[in-house]
Amino acid sequence: MAKLKSQAQKFVELKEEDYLRLIENTIKMEALKIAGIEKMPIYKAMEHILEHEHIDLLIKPVSRKYS
C-alpha cells in the first residue's frame, strides 16, 4: 500500500507489481477514451463514484405491483 512519508516529501513507495498495474490501467483507460467511452453511461457513473466517493442506486421494481 502506498503511504505518504511526510508533508514535506510528496513521494510514495509502490511495489513494482503495483506500479506496473497502474501503468497498464492508465494505458487501458487512455485507449478506452480514444474509443469514445467518455460518452457512455457506465463511464459517467464511474466518474461520479470517484468524484463523490459514494454510489447512488436507482432501480426500478421488477413488477408493477411493487411500484
N, C-alpha and C positions, 0 to 999 in steps of 0.2 A: 504494500500500500504506500502511496506517496504521502509524504509528510512535509510540511513547511518547517524548515530548520529554525528560522528566526525572522523577525520583521525586517532586519537589515539585509538578510540574504534571501533572495526570492527564487532560489533553485530548489527543485525537488529531486529525490532519488527514485529511479524506476529500475525494476529488473529488466534485463534485456528482453525477456519474453513479453512483458507488458509494453515496452517501448515498440517492439515490432508489431504487436496487436494494434497499438494506437496508430502507427503509420499505415497499416493495412486498412483499418477502418476509415481513416481520413481519405485514402485513395478511393475506397469504395463510395464514400459519400460524395466526393467530387464527381465521380463517374455518374452517379445517380442524378446529381444536379444537372449535369450536361444532358442527360436523357430526359430531363423535364419533370423530375419527381416533385419539385417545389410547388407545382400546381395541383398536386393530388391531395385529397383529404387526409390520407394517412400521414403525409409529411407535415401538414399543418397541425395535426393532432400531436405529433411528436414534438414539434416546436413549442406548442402550448404547454405541454407537460414539462419540458425543460425550462421554459421561461417562468412558469408559475409554481413549479415544484409540487404539483398535485394533479390528480386525474379526475375529470368530470365524467360520470357515467350517465348517459342519456339513452334509455332503452324504451322500446315500445312493447306493450304486452303481446303475448303470443295469440291470445284470443280476445275478441272484442268484449266479451262479458267481464273481463278484468279491468277494462278501461273506464 
